[in-house]
């Protein structure tokens, strides 16, 4: 691994700017009973103890959220904290009780390190769009032409007093029955269009793996007293492409 670096406060504030999720595995250490206010006026009470726990940080266009899953029971106790999307969770943070609509503050630190692997290359599968011309015969139009020709032949026969035998489902020849009077029977007129079809292919790529490690230490503080804390770790791997050839 190379290019290890620490992320500053400004960069840390961006990691929840969109709809990303960051999941931490860790431990919830409850020193004194904590009461969490939830939606629709409900509350969740967690008694003192040390428990395995998970924390998920996420964001949408209006809010940031922290979901805690505390394994003090089966199933695990789940609580949710919400606050404005404009409140940053950086290297250090302090989210007040009023901002979360709770009876405690959430204060702590989060250390982040990013490392990149050596650049790698490979061929990978892909899908590309290929134009294909499709032609179909316009049978309806051809049928109308055939019926018009039959009608004209019958009209000509009536004027010249020529007996025309009855025909059931007549089939027209390639040439007109009365040369000089009518042209050749037109062939089917095709209607052509282009449709795009998906085809499997391969492409050459160069990339590196970016690994982000985060360690969070957050305390639930009420009137200067720490009711409990959560400590957790998160690791995320992302493939970052430096080159992609055309898919073919």
N, C-alpha and C positions, 0 to 999 in steps of 0.2 A: 504494500500500500504506500501511496505517496501523497504529497500535497495536503498534509494534515493541518487544519487551521481552526481557530476559535471563531465563533460567530458573535458579532457585537450586538448591542441592544437594538439598533435600527433594523438589522437583518432579522433578528429574532421576532420582531413585531410583525413581520410579514408572513410567518409560516402559517398563520390561521386567517389570512386575508380572504381566501376563497372558501371552497367547500371541502378542504382537506380534513382527514381524520388522523389523529396521532394517538396510538394506543400504548399505554404504560402498564407493565406488570410490576407489582410491588407489594408493599405491606401497609396496612392501616393500623396505626397505634392509637387507640382511644384511651385517654387518661381520665376524662370525666364524660358523663353522658352528653351526647350531642343530639340536638333536635334539628332536623332538616325540614324546612317548609317546602311543600310540594304544590303542584297545581290543584285547583278546585278546593283550596283550603285544607288539604290533607297534610299530615306531618308524619315523618319517619324518625323513630328514636333508636339510636345505636348506643348500647351499654358499653362500659369500659372493657377493654381486652385488646389483644393483638391478633389481627386477622390478615390472611392473604386477600389481596384486593386488586382490582383493575380500574384504571381511569382512562376514559376516552375523551379527548379534546376535539371539538368540531366547530364548524362555523357555517352560517348561511348568509344571505344578504342583509339580515337585520340583527342577528344575535350570535353570540358565541355560547357554547354549551360545554359543561363538564358532566360526564356521566360516571358515577362511582358504582362499582359492583363489589360489595363487601361480603366476604364469605364467612359471615358469622352465623349463618343458618343455611338450610337446604330447602328451597333454592336460595341463592345469594340475595342479600338485601340490595336494592337498587335505589339510588337517589340521583337527582338531577339538579344542577346549578346553572342558572342562565344570567347573562349580563350583556351589555351593549357590545356590538361588534367593534366599536371605536376604542374599547379598553384593551390595551396591549398586554400580552403575556410575554415579557422579555426576560433578560438575564436575571433581573429581580422584578417582583411584582407585588402589588398590594391592592386587592379588590375588596372594597368596603362592604359592610353588611347592607347598607342602603342600596348599593349598586346591584347586589345579588338578591335583595329582598329576603335576607336571612338575619339571624340574631348573632352572627359572628363574621369576622373578616377572614379573608383567605390571603395569606402572605407567604412568600417564599422565594426560591431561586430555581433557575433552570439552566444547566450548563449544556452546551451543544458543541459537538465536534463533527466535522465532515471530512471524510477521507475518500480519495479516488484511487482506483486500481490503475495498473498499466493499461494502455490502449490495446484493444483486442480487435480481431477481424474474423469474419466468417461469412458463409452464404446462408441465407434464411429464406423460408417460404414466404410468398406474397401473392396477391391477387391483382390482376390488371384488367382493364376494360378494352375489348377488341371490337371494332366496327364490323358489322356483318350486313350485307345487302340481301334483302328478302323480296322476292317478286311473287305476286299472286295474280292469277288470271281474273279479269273482270267479267265473270260469266253473266251477270245480270245485264250489262251493257251489250254483250254479244248476243244474248237472247233477243233483246229488242231489235237489233239490226236484222237478225234472221227473220223475225216476224214481219218486219217492214218489207223485206225482199219477197217473201211469200205473198204478201198482199199485192205488191206491184205486179208480180207474175199473174196472179188471178185477174187483176184489172186488165192487163194487156190481153189475156186470153178472151175475156168477155168482149172487148172491142173488136178483135179480129175473128170472133166467132169460132174460136178454137176450144175444143172440149178439154177441160182440165180434169184429170182423174182425181177422185177424192184421195186426200193424203192424211194419214194419221201419224202425228209426230214427224213431220217431214225433216229430212236431213239435207242440208244444202251442200252442193258439190263445191270443189275448190274454185270452179269457174262458173260464171253466170249461165243459166240454161238458154238464154237468148243473146248470143254475142252481138255487140253493137248497141244493145239497148241498156244493159246494166253492167257495171264493172265487176271485177272479181269479188267474191265474198271475203270481207275483211277477216283476218285472223283474230284470235283472242287478244285484247289489248291488256297487257300486264300493268299492274300497279306496283311500283317498287318503292321501298323505303329502307332506311338504315336503322338497325337495332344494335344496341350495345350489349355484348355478352361478357360475363366474367370468366376469366381463364386463370388457372393456377400457374405460378411462375416462381422464379428465384431472383434474388438480388444480393449484391455484395455490400456488406456494411462494415464500418469501423465504429467502435464504441468503447466506453469505459463504465465501470460500475461505481456509482457514488453511494457511499454508506454514511448515513446520518445517525449518530448516537446522541440521545438526550437523557439527562438525569434530572428528575424533578424532586424537590423537597418542599412540600407545602404544609403550612400549619393553619389550623382552625383556631382563631384567636378571638376571645371575648373579654372585653374590658381589661386588656393587657394580659390575660391568662390564656395559656395554650390548652385547649380542650383535647386536642389530638393532632395527628399529623399523618400525611401520606408520603411515602418515598417510593419512587418507581423509576424504571428504566425502559427506554424505547429504542429499537433499532429499525431503521428503514433502509431498504436498498432500492436504488433506481438506476435503470439502464439509460445512459445518456449517449445518443448517437452523434458522432462527429462527421460521418459521411454515409450516404445511402445512394446506391446506384439506381437506375431505372429498373422497374420490375419487367421481366420478359421471360 
